[in-house]
């Protein structure tokens, strides 16, 4: 039994019993809850986080334009109406940014008129250079434009500039150092997560000496560079913006775990394994994987993973200051969120278990290492999302010291 074979809880799953009409009704209720949270004084950021994490995310770009700034604690009213002009000629990063943006054609909607696309590419260049000029401590990296273009397409230049600047000085800060040391450190969380859930896959990957480079572009672009469907990209951005900065590495881990059969059937060779893992399938069950990533984050937080790794001299990454990132409002009461979600989780889990028992008829025999995976699958979108929401709402969550793992 593996993640791929376990029950999926997508919108078409009979376990949910969601027909088209029921799904539309649920979306309307969720949209109304988002609107209610936005209209509160102060805005109910805790609810917005839960909505961004839960199944379906924020649904539309119109909603994202209202919610994403709240998730990053950006005051829309304080954004200047007129953006400062960018001096391209005297900017040291201009040539590299221009080359990367010119290669970004696939990131724009197919069928978009050339004139419109070219105008957006000019705005993309200006956003990037504007953020770098305003924050000289930040260093451009290839792949940064893949994140910025997502914000541009959803938000427009003015709002995207403000959110990208906040994101760059917080969530993405470690990727924008002069060296890749902190990026490598973050990648080093990947294998301990895989080892906890599936030691067989972990051992096989270690034998193949594949390392973690295959996940580099996933991490530094928030999967924007490797996913062809823009709907999947923005759904992940809903999730990541509502969560701890390390959540992308947990999502990378669940992708690998989901592909257990492919990994174990692959030749135990570094090149072959890297080729397999670096190509993300088009048909991933995103909602299920999002649920499991949230679950794993709660079960195996970064602090626990680091404590069990070999300790070295503590080096603080920018993301370790996440507890100081003013995401929480005075209305984010984690205890209230937890009690409410636990009640919902218990009811939903009981219904799911009854349905599974009725459908299975017989109990399948599974390996001991798979029992936890089965348990996570049964918990699905209820326990996982409730726990993840609690974790990300708690702004005092602490990161651990650096892992002392060999980076290939």
N, C-alpha and C positions, 0 to 999 in steps of 0.2 A: 504493500500500500504506500502511495506517495501523494504529494500535494496535487498532482495532476489528476489522479484517480479519485480523489476525495470529492464529496458533494460540493458543487458550486451553488452559490446563493445569488445568482444574477437575476435580472428582472424577469427572465423567461423561465426560471426554475419552478417546477411544480411544488417544491417545498414551500416557496413563498405564497403560492396560489395567486400570483399577481397576473391578472389579465390586463389588457390595455386600459380598460376603464378604471380598474383599481389603481394602476400605476399613475394614471393621470390625476386621480383623486389624491393620491399620496403626494404627488408633486405639488398640487395646489395647496395642500395643508402645509407642506414644508416651506413653500414660497411665502405663505401668510405668516408663518412663524419667523422667517427671516425678516420680513417687513416689520413685524411687531418688535423684534429685537433692535432693529435700526431706529425705530421711533421712540425707544425708551430714553430716558434722561437719568444718568448717562447711558450711552449705548450698551446693550447687553452683549459684550464681546464673547463671553463664555458660550452663549447660545450660538453665536455666529461661528465660533470654532467647531462646535459640535455639528452644525449644519454643513460646514465645509468638509469635515471628515466623513460624515455619514454617507450612505449609499446615494450615488448620483451627484454628490458634491453640490455646487452652486448653480448647476443647470445652464445658465445663460450668461453671456458677456455683460448684459445689462445689470444683472445682479452682481457679477464680479466687480464691476466698476464702483459699486457701492460698498461691497464687503472687503475686497482686498486691501484698501487703505486702512480699514479698521483693524484687520489682522496684523498689519505692520505698524499700527499706531501712527499713521500719517494723517495730519489734519488737512483735509482738502481745502479748507478756507484759507490756510496759510500759504498755499502754493501761488506764486506770482502769476498774474494773468499773462504777462509777456516773459518768455524765456530769454535768458541772456544769449547774445550772439556768440557763435563759436569761431575762434581763430584757428582755422585748419592749417594754414601755412606754417605757423610756428609751433605746431603740436608734434611732439616726438612720436606719438602713437598713431598719427593719422594714416601713414602709409600701410601699416599692418592692419589697422581697422578697416581701411578701404578694401584691401585684398579680401579679408574675411567676409565683409558684407557683400562684395561682388560675387562671392561663391555661395551665397545664402539663398539662391533662387528657390530651392525646394521648400524653404520655410514659409513661403508665401502661398496663399490659396491658389490652387490650379485654376487657370482661366482668368485670373486677375489681369486687367489691361496693363500693358507695359508701362504706360505713363503713370498709372497709379502706383505700381510696384516700385518704379524708380523714385517716385516722390517719397515713398515710405523708407526706401533704402537711405535716402539723404537724411531723413529724420532719425533713422537708426544710428547713423554715423554721429550725428549731432548729440544724441542722448549719451552715447558712450563717451565721447570726448568731453562733454559737459561734466559728467560725473567724475571723470579722471582729473580734470582741471580743478574742480572744487575740492577734491580729496587727493592731494599729491602723494599721500601715503599708500594709495592703492596702485597696483600694477596690473595692466591689461594682460589677459591670457586668452589664447585661442579657445573658443568655445563660449566665452562670455557673451558674445553677440547672439548666440542661440537662446540664451535666457532673456536678453533685452528685447529681442524681436517678439517674443511671446507677449511681454508686457505692452509693447507698442501696438500690436494687433488687437489686443483686448481693450486697452485703456486710451490710446491716443498719445501723442507726444508729450503734452503738458503733464498729465497725470503719471504717465510711465516714467518720466524723468525723476519725479519725486520718489516714487516707490522703488525704482531701481537703485537710487542713491541710498535709501534706507536699507535695502536688501544687501547692497554691496558693503556697507559698513557693519553688517551684522551676520546674516546667514552665510554670505559668500566671502566674508572677510579673509578667511584662511586660504582661499584659492587665489587671493590677490596680493599675496606676499611676494617679495623679491625672489624667493626660492619655492620649491615644491615640498618642502619638508613637512609643513602642516597638512598639506593635501595627502601626502603619503601616510601620515599618521591617521587621518580619517579613514583612508582605504583599509588600514590595518584592523579596523573593527569588523570587516566583512567576514573573514574566516572564522573568528571565534563564534559569531552568530551561527554560521553554517555548522560548525562543530557541535554546538549545543543541540541542534535539532536533528541533524543527520550525520553521525560520525562516519558512516560509510562513504558518503559523498565527500566529506572533508578529507578523509584518508586518500581517496582516489585522486582528488585534486592535488593533494600534497605530493603524491607519488609522481604525478604528471609534471610537477613543478610549474604549474601554470601561473601562479602568483595572483595578483589582483589587478594588473594593468588593464585587463579586458573591461573592467568596470569604471575606468577612469573617465571616459567621455560621458558615461551615465551620470556620474556624480557631479562633475563640474558644469554640466549643462542641464541638470535636473531632467535628464532623459529627453530634452528638447531636440538634441542633435540626432538621436537614434530612432525616434518614433515618427512614422510618416503621417499618422492621423492626428490632426490638430486637436480633435476632441479629446483624445487620450492625454495629450500634453497638458491642456488646461485643467483636465480633471486631476492630474497629478499635482499641478501647481496649487489647486485648491487645498489638497491634502498637505503638501509640504509647507505652505504658508501658515497653516493652522497648527503646525507641529514644531517640535524641537529641530534644530538645524541638522541633527544626525539622521533624521528620518529617511532621507534618500538612500543611505547606506543600508538601512534595514529593508527598504523596498528592493534594493539590488540583491540582498540575500534571499528574499522570498522568490525572486525570479529564478535564481539558481536552484533553489530547493524545489520549485515547481517543475523544473526540467530534470529531475533526478534520473529518470530512465535514459534520456539522451546523454547525460553526463556519463553514466555508468556503462553505456553501450559504446561510448566513444573510445577510440584508441588512446591508451595511456601515454600520450605524447604531448609535450608542451604546445607545439605549433597547432596540432589538431584540436586540442582542447581550447586553446585561445580562439581559434577560428570559430568553433561551435558557440562558445559562450558570448563572444562579442557581438553576435548577430541575434537580436531580440526577435522572437516570433511575432507575427502580426496579430495573432488571435489570442493573446493573453486574456485571462479573466480578470480584468483590472479591479473590479470591485472586491472580488475575493482576495486578491493579493494585497490590496490596500488594507482590508480588514486584518489580514494575517501580519502585515508589517506593524500595524498598531498593536496587535496582540504581543508580538515578540518584543517590541520596545518596552512594554509594561512588564513582561516576564523577565526580560534580560536587559535592564537599563545599562547605559554606558558605564556607569560606576561599577556595576557588578562585573562586567566583562573585563574592565581594566584591573580590578582588584585581583582577579584570578590569573592575569597575565604577569609575566615577569616585570617587576617594577624597575624603572630607571629614574634618573634625576628628573624631577617634575619640570615640564616645560608647558606653560600655559598657552593654549591656543585661543584665538579670538572667540571661538564658539564657546569656550568655557565660561565666558562672561554672559551667557544667555540669561542667567538668572537676573542680570542687571538690565536686560532689555525690557523696556517698559511696555510690555504687551498687555498686562493685566489691568483691568479696571476694578474699581471698588466693589463691583457687583459680581465679580468672578469668585463665587464661593464654592471651592472644590467639594466640600462635604455635602452641600445640597445637590450638586451635580451628580456626585457618586450615589447618593441615596436614590435619587430619581432614576438614574440609569440602571442601578442594580435591580430595582423593581421591574423595569421593562425587560431587562436581561433574563430574569428568572422566568417570567411569563413566556417570552419568546423561545427560550431554550427548552422549556417543557413541551411546547407545541412542536418544536423541531424534533425532539427526541421521540415523541409519540409517532410522528409521521415516519421517521427513519425506521423505527421498529416495525411499523406496519408494512413498509415497503420491502425491507430486507427479508423478513421471514426467518432467516437464519443468520447467525452471527458469524462474520468472517474472522478467520484467524490472521492475526497481523504480527509482524515482528515487534519485539519490545521497543526498538528504536522508532517504530512508526506509531506507537500508541499515542504519543504526545501530539503527533501530526493529526491523527484522527480526531483527537480531542479538540484541537484548534479548529479543525474543519467543522465539527459539530457546533462549536461555539459561534462560528461564522461572524456575521456582521453585527451581532448583538453585544456579546461580552467584549469582543475586541474593540469595537468602536467606542463603547462606553468607557472602557479602561483607558484607551488612547486619549479620549477627550479629557478625561480627568488629568492624565499626565501632562498634556500640553497646556491645559489651563493653569496648572500650577507653575507660576513663573519662577518659583524658587528652586526648580529642578536643577541639580548640579551635575556638571560633567566630572569625569574622572581624570587623573593624570594620564599622560601619554602611555600608549601601549608600547612595550619594548619588544616588538616583533620585527623580524627581518623583512624588509621590503625589497622585492626583487628589482 
